Amino acid sequence: ACNPSKRLKKANVDEVQEGMAKKQVESILGPPTTVDTKDFVLLKKTVYVYSQGKDSVTVIFKDDKVQSKASTLSE
């Protein structure tokens, strides 16, 4: 079995770019630890959180495309 947490590396997170689809992000980082979806009238916002020990990566999607990302990974 593969350990999904091994995919959380700064180099992988750096590959995630604005405008990417969820499937592209999942192909780089794997399935998120948690998903939070908010449906607003005019847009759909989804937050993917990847947790690895004390580090985490947050990817925010607007209408299923990457809008922004934040990471506490140092390497």
N, CA, C and O atoms as CSV, one atom per row, in Angstrom:
chain,resi,resn,atom,element,x,y,z
A,1,ALA,N,N,0.846,-1.199,0.000
A,1,ALA,CA,C,0.000,0.000,0.000
A,1,ALA,C,C,0.878,1.245,0.000
A,1,ALA,O,O,1.990,1.230,0.529
A,2,CYS,N,N,0.380,2.308,-0.588
A,2,CYS,CA,C,1.169,3.539,-0.606
A,2,CYS,C,C,0.689,4.455,0.506
A,2,CYS,O,O,-0.494,4.487,0.844
A,3,ASN,N,N,1.612,5.182,1.052
A,3,ASN,CA,C,1.298,6.105,2.144
A,3,ASN,C,C,1.021,7.475,1.544
A,3,ASN,O,O,1.944,8.132,1.063
A,4,PRO,N,N,-0.234,7.919,1.562
A,4,PRO,CA,C,-0.559,9.196,0.902
A,4,PRO,C,C,0.142,10.394,1.514
A,4,PRO,O,O,0.380,11.386,0.826
A,5,SER,N,N,0.476,10.320,2.797
A,5,SER,CA,C,1.106,11.473,3.444
A,5,SER,C,C,2.488,11.757,2.867
A,5,SER,O,O,2.991,12.874,2.989
A,6,LYS,N,N,3.112,10.752,2.236
A,6,LYS,CA,C,4.426,10.960,1.636
A,6,LYS,C,C,4.366,11.955,0.480
A,6,LYS,O,O,5.393,12.493,0.067
A,7,ARG,N,N,3.161,12.198,-0.041
A,7,ARG,CA,C,3.024,13.071,-1.199
A,7,ARG,C,C,3.026,14.541,-0.808
A,7,ARG,O,O,3.156,15.420,-1.660
A,8,LEU,N,N,2.882,14.798,0.481
A,8,LEU,CA,C,2.865,16.189,0.928
A,8,LEU,C,C,4.289,16.707,1.048
A,8,LEU,O,O,4.888,16.674,2.123
A,9,LYS,N,N,4.811,17.174,-0.045
A,9,LYS,CA,C,6.138,17.779,-0.049
A,9,LYS,C,C,5.990,19.156,-0.666
A,9,LYS,O,O,5.092,19.395,-1.473
A,10,LYS,N,N,6.872,20.054,-0.283
A,10,LYS,CA,C,6.795,21.405,-0.820
A,10,LYS,C,C,6.866,21.389,-2.345
A,10,LYS,O,O,6.181,22.165,-3.011
A,11,ALA,N,N,7.698,20.501,-2.893
A,11,ALA,CA,C,7.835,20.421,-4.350
A,11,ALA,C,C,6.504,20.049,-5.006
A,11,ALA,O,O,6.154,20.578,-6.061
A,12,ASN,N,N,5.768,19.133,-4.369
A,12,ASN,CA,C,4.468,18.747,-4.914
A,12,ASN,C,C,3.467,19.887,-4.806
A,12,ASN,O,O,2.721,20.170,-5.744
A,13,VAL,N,N,3.464,20.535,-3.645
A,13,VAL,CA,C,2.530,21.649,-3.444
A,13,VAL,C,C,2.820,22.764,-4.449
A,13,VAL,O,O,1.902,23.421,-4.940
A,14,ASP,N,N,4.112,22.973,-4.751
A,14,ASP,CA,C,4.496,24.005,-5.718
A,14,ASP,C,C,3.956,23.707,-7.115
A,14,ASP,O,O,3.802,24.617,-7.930
A,15,GLU,N,N,3.668,22.427,-7.392
A,15,GLU,CA,C,3.130,22.054,-8.702
A,15,GLU,C,C,1.670,22.475,-8.866
A,15,GLU,O,O,1.175,22.629,-9.983
A,16,VAL,N,N,0.998,22.657,-7.742
A,16,VAL,CA,C,-0.413,23.049,-7.788
A,16,VAL,C,C,-0.508,24.515,-8.181
A,16,VAL,O,O,0.021,25.386,-7.490
A,17,GLN,N,N,-1.174,24.782,-9.277
A,17,GLN,CA,C,-1.272,26.139,-9.805
A,17,GLN,C,C,-2.716,26.623,-9.845
A,17,GLN,O,O,-3.652,25.825,-9.894
A,18,GLU,N,N,-2.880,27.943,-9.825
A,18,GLU,CA,C,-4.215,28.528,-9.961
A,18,GLU,C,C,-4.862,28.036,-11.235
A,18,GLU,O,O,-4.205,27.905,-12.268
A,19,GLY,N,N,-6.169,27.760,-11.156
A,19,GLY,CA,C,-6.902,27.355,-12.342
A,19,GLY,C,C,-6.947,25.846,-12.564
A,19,GLY,O,O,-7.678,25.368,-13.431
A,20,MET,N,N,-6.167,25.092,-11.783
A,20,MET,CA,C,-6.179,23.630,-11.931
A,20,MET,C,C,-7.505,23.055,-11.450
A,20,MET,O,O,-8.148,23.605,-10.555
A,21,ALA,N,N,-7.900,21.947,-12.052
A,21,ALA,CA,C,-9.109,21.237,-11.634
A,21,ALA,C,C,-8.799,20.357,-10.423
A,21,ALA,O,O,-7.641,20.042,-10.149
A,22,LYS,N,N,-9.855,19.967,-9.703
A,22,LYS,CA,C,-9.677,19.117,-8.524
A,22,LYS,C,C,-8.945,17.823,-8.858
A,22,LYS,O,O,-8.072,17.387,-8.108
A,23,LYS,N,N,-9.301,17.212,-9.981
A,23,LYS,CA,C,-8.661,15.943,-10.358
A,23,LYS,C,C,-7.154,16.117,-10.530
A,23,LYS,O,O,-6.377,15.232,-10.171
A,24,GLN,N,N,-6.745,17.262,-11.080
A,24,GLN,CA,C,-5.309,17.521,-11.252
A,24,GLN,C,C,-4.622,17.643,-9.899
A,24,GLN,O,O,-3.530,17.114,-9.694
A,25,VAL,N,N,-5.271,18.345,-8.983
A,25,VAL,CA,C,-4.692,18.512,-7.646
A,25,VAL,C,C,-4.598,17.160,-6.948
A,25,VAL,O,O,-3.590,16.857,-6.311
A,26,GLU,N,N,-5.651,16.345,-7.069
A,26,GLU,CA,C,-5.636,15.032,-6.433
A,26,GLU,C,C,-4.592,14.117,-7.053
A,26,GLU,O,O,-4.051,13.247,-6.371
A,27,SER,N,N,-4.302,14.301,-8.332
A,27,SER,CA,C,-3.281,13.463,-8.966
A,27,SER,C,C,-1.893,13.826,-8.452
A,27,SER,O,O,-0.982,12.999,-8.483
A,28,ILE,N,N,-1.727,15.067,-7.978
A,28,ILE,CA,C,-0.440,15.508,-7.432
A,28,ILE,C,C,-0.349,15.191,-5.939
A,28,ILE,O,O,0.637,14.616,-5.478
A,29,LEU,N,N,-1.376,15.565,-5.197
A,29,LEU,CA,C,-1.324,15.468,-3.735
A,29,LEU,C,C,-2.093,14.289,-3.148
A,29,LEU,O,O,-1.975,13.989,-1.960
A,30,GLY,N,N,-2.886,13.621,-3.996
A,30,GLY,CA,C,-3.705,12.536,-3.475
A,30,GLY,C,C,-5.007,13.073,-2.907
A,30,GLY,O,O,-5.269,14.274,-2.973
A,31,PRO,N,N,-5.829,12.181,-2.342
A,31,PRO,CA,C,-7.105,12.628,-1.786
A,31,PRO,C,C,-6.890,13.473,-0.531
A,31,PRO,O,O,-6.017,13.168,0.282
A,32,PRO,N,N,-7.680,14.530,-0.373
A,32,PRO,CA,C,-7.504,15.403,0.797
A,32,PRO,C,C,-7.917,14.720,2.099
A,32,PRO,O,O,-8.722,13.789,2.094
A,33,THR,N,N,-7.360,15.192,3.208
A,33,THR,CA,C,-7.727,14.680,4.526
A,33,THR,C,C,-9.163,15.086,4.844
A,33,THR,O,O,-9.957,14.275,5.320
A,34,THR,N,N,-9.485,16.353,4.575
A,34,THR,CA,C,-10.861,16.819,4.770
A,34,THR,C,C,-11.268,17.715,3.613
A,34,THR,O,O,-10.440,18.387,2.999
A,35,VAL,N,N,-12.567,17.707,3.332
A,35,VAL,CA,C,-13.126,18.540,2.270
A,35,VAL,C,C,-14.269,19.337,2.868
A,35,VAL,O,O,-15.130,18.786,3.555
A,36,ASP,N,N,-14.276,20.639,2.604
A,36,ASP,CA,C,-15.351,21.505,3.081
A,36,ASP,C,C,-15.921,22.225,1.868
A,36,ASP,O,O,-15.223,23.001,1.214
A,37,THR,N,N,-17.187,21.967,1.571
A,37,THR,CA,C,-17.807,22.585,0.405
A,37,THR,C,C,-18.872,23.575,0.853
A,37,THR,O,O,-19.719,23.266,1.692
A,38,LYS,N,N,-18.811,24.767,0.278
A,38,LYS,CA,C,-19.828,25.778,0.561
A,38,LYS,C,C,-20.455,26.175,-0.756
A,38,LYS,O,O,-19.766,26.611,-1.677
A,39,ASP,N,N,-21.758,26.024,-0.842
A,39,ASP,CA,C,-22.458,26.417,-2.052
A,39,ASP,C,C,-23.117,27.761,-1.835
A,39,ASP,O,O,-24.044,27.897,-1.036
A,40,PHE,N,N,-22.623,28.752,-2.558
A,40,PHE,CA,C,-23.244,30.066,-2.511
A,40,PHE,C,C,-24.111,30.209,-3.756
A,40,PHE,O,O,-24.045,29.379,-4.663
A,41,VAL,N,N,-24.902,31.234,-3.797
A,41,VAL,CA,C,-25.807,31.414,-4.927
A,41,VAL,C,C,-25.037,31.524,-6.241
A,41,VAL,O,O,-25.401,30.892,-7.232
A,42,LEU,N,N,-23.984,32.321,-6.246
A,42,LEU,CA,C,-23.273,32.596,-7.491
A,42,LEU,C,C,-21.998,31.794,-7.677
A,42,LEU,O,O,-21.453,31.758,-8.781
A,43,LEU,N,N,-21.506,31.148,-6.622
A,43,LEU,CA,C,-20.286,30.379,-6.801
A,43,LEU,C,C,-20.239,29.227,-5.825
A,43,LEU,O,O,-20.918,29.219,-4.798
A,44,LYS,N,N,-19.431,28.274,-6.169
A,44,LYS,CA,C,-19.234,27.118,-5.310
A,44,LYS,C,C,-17.798,27.181,-4.825
A,44,LYS,O,O,-16.870,27.326,-5.620
A,45,LYS,N,N,-17.621,27.071,-3.525
A,45,LYS,CA,C,-16.283,27.137,-2.964
A,45,LYS,C,C,-15.994,25.837,-2.230
A,45,LYS,O,O,-16.791,25.394,-1.403
A,46,THR,N,N,-14.871,25.237,-2.530
A,46,THR,CA,C,-14.477,23.987,-1.890
A,46,THR,C,C,-13.089,24.160,-1.305
A,46,THR,O,O,-12.197,24.711,-1.951
A,47,VAL,N,N,-12.908,23.687,-0.077
A,47,VAL,CA,C,-11.609,23.770,0.572
A,47,VAL,C,C,-11.095,22.357,0.815
A,47,VAL,O,O,-11.748,21.552,1.479
A,48,TYR,N,N,-9.918,22.065,0.269
A,48,TYR,CA,C,-9.248,20.791,0.513
A,48,TYR,C,C,-8.188,21.039,1.570
A,48,TYR,O,O,-7.382,21.960,1.441
A,49,VAL,N,N,-8.185,20.219,2.618
A,49,VAL,CA,C,-7.138,20.314,3.627
A,49,VAL,C,C,-6.390,18.985,3.662
A,49,VAL,O,O,-6.987,17.915,3.782
A,50,TYR,N,N,-5.079,19.085,3.554
A,50,TYR,CA,C,-4.199,17.919,3.663
A,50,TYR,C,C,-3.416,18.074,4.954
A,50,TYR,O,O,-2.721,19.072,5.146
A,51,SER,N,N,-3.525,17.087,5.846
A,51,SER,CA,C,-2.797,17.155,7.114
A,51,SER,C,C,-1.713,16.101,7.136
A,51,SER,O,O,-1.920,14.963,6.713
A,52,GLN,N,N,-0.569,16.488,7.629
A,52,GLN,CA,C,0.556,15.555,7.768
A,52,GLN,C,C,1.305,15.953,9.024
A,52,GLN,O,O,2.078,16.912,9.023
A,53,GLY,N,N,1.071,15.214,10.091
A,53,GLY,CA,C,1.682,15.583,11.365
A,53,GLY,C,C,1.222,16.973,11.760
A,53,GLY,O,O,0.022,17.242,11.816
A,54,LYS,N,N,2.184,17.870,12.036
A,54,LYS,CA,C,1.792,19.229,12.420
A,54,LYS,C,C,1.693,20.151,11.218
A,54,LYS,O,O,1.312,21.315,11.351
A,55,ASP,N,N,2.035,19.636,10.049
A,55,ASP,CA,C,1.948,20.448,8.837
A,55,ASP,C,C,0.616,20.265,8.138
A,55,ASP,O,O,-0.041,19.232,8.270
A,56,SER,N,N,0.235,21.281,7.398
A,56,SER,CA,C,-0.989,21.156,6.615
A,56,SER,C,C,-0.886,21.982,5.342
A,56,SER,O,O,-0.141,22.958,5.254
A,57,VAL,N,N,-1.661,21.550,4.369
A,57,VAL,CA,C,-1.757,22.252,3.103
A,57,VAL,C,C,-3.231,22.496,2.864
A,57,VAL,O,O,-4.041,21.577,2.982
A,58,THR,N,N,-3.589,23.726,2.528
A,58,THR,CA,C,-4.974,24.080,2.249
A,58,THR,C,C,-5.067,24.581,0.818
A,58,THR,O,O,-4.333,25.485,0.418
A,59,VAL,N,N,-5.978,23.985,0.045
A,59,VAL,CA,C,-6.183,24.420,-1.330
A,59,VAL,C,C,-7.635,24.864,-1.444
A,59,VAL,O,O,-8.550,24.109,-1.116
A,60,ILE,N,N,-7.840,26.089,-1.909
A,60,ILE,CA,C,-9.196,26.629,-2.036
A,60,ILE,C,C,-9.597,26.655,-3.505
A,60,ILE,O,O,-8.905,27.221,-4.352
A,61,PHE,N,N,-10.737,26.024,-3.780
A,61,PHE,CA,C,-11.274,25.985,-5.140
A,61,PHE,C,C,-12.462,26.913,-5.246
A,61,PHE,O,O,-13.301,26.969,-4.347
A,62,LYS,N,N,-12.530,27.635,-6.336
A,62,LYS,CA,C,-13.705,28.450,-6.637
A,62,LYS,C,C,-14.251,27.898,-7.940
A,62,LYS,O,O,-13.546,27.859,-8.948
A,63,ASP,N,N,-15.522,27.466,-7.921
A,63,ASP,CA,C,-16.121,26.837,-9.093
A,63,ASP,C,C,-15.225,25.721,-9.641
A,63,ASP,O,O,-14.990,25.628,-10.846
A,64,ASP,N,N,-14.735,24.882,-8.732
A,64,ASP,CA,C,-13.942,23.697,-9.070
A,64,ASP,C,C,-12.593,23.970,-9.729
A,64,ASP,O,O,-12.014,23.074,-10.344
A,65,LYS,N,N,-12.089,25.193,-9.607
A,65,LYS,CA,C,-10.742,25.509,-10.089
A,65,LYS,C,C,-9.964,26.105,-8.914
A,65,LYS,O,O,-10.527,26.803,-8.071
A,66,VAL,N,N,-8.648,25.814,-8.873
A,66,VAL,CA,C,-7.833,26.329,-7.767
A,66,VAL,C,C,-7.839,27.855,-7.774
A,66,VAL,O,O,-7.528,28.492,-8.780
A,67,GLN,N,N,-8.198,28.420,-6.631
A,67,GLN,CA,C,-8.183,29.881,-6.481
A,67,GLN,C,C,-6.935,30.294,-5.697
A,67,GLN,O,O,-6.270,31.270,-6.043
A,68,SER,N,N,-6.626,29.539,-4.637
A,68,SER,CA,C,-5.447,29.844,-3.842
A,68,SER,C,C,-5.033,28.616,-3.050
A,68,SER,O,O,-5.766,27.631,-2.960
A,69,LYS,N,N,-3.832,28.702,-2.474
A,69,LYS,CA,C,-3.342,27.608,-1.640
A,69,LYS,C,C,-2.487,28.177,-0.539
A,69,LYS,O,O,-1.911,29.256,-0.674
A,70,ALA,N,N,-2.407,27.445,0.551
A,70,ALA,CA,C,-1.561,27.846,1.666
A,70,ALA,C,C,-0.923,26.585,2.210
A,70,ALA,O,O,-1.550,25.526,2.236
A,71,SER,N,N,0.333,26.696,2.648
A,71,SER,CA,C,1.046,25.538,3.132
A,71,SER,C,C,1.932,25.904,4.302
A,71,SER,O,O,2.517,26.987,4.337
A,72,THR,N,N,2.031,24.989,5.267
A,72,THR,CA,C,2.956,25.206,6.390
A,72,THR,C,C,4.206,24.352,6.202
A,72,THR,O,O,5.069,24.309,7.079
A,73,LEU,N,N,4.306,23.664,5.046
A,73,LEU,CA,C,5.469,22.810,4.782
A,73,LEU,C,C,6.727,23.657,4.611
A,73,LEU,O,O,6.713,24.682,3.929
A,74,SER,N,N,7.815,23.212,5.240
A,74,SER,CA,C,9.055,23.978,5.126
A,74,SER,C,C,10.001,23.384,4.083
A,74,SER,O,O,10.942,24.042,3.639
A,75,GLU,N,N,9.735,22.106,3.689
A,75,GLU,CA,C,10.611,21.516,2.681
A,75,GLU,C,C,9.830,20.629,1.736
A,75,GLU,O,O,10.408,20.047,0.818
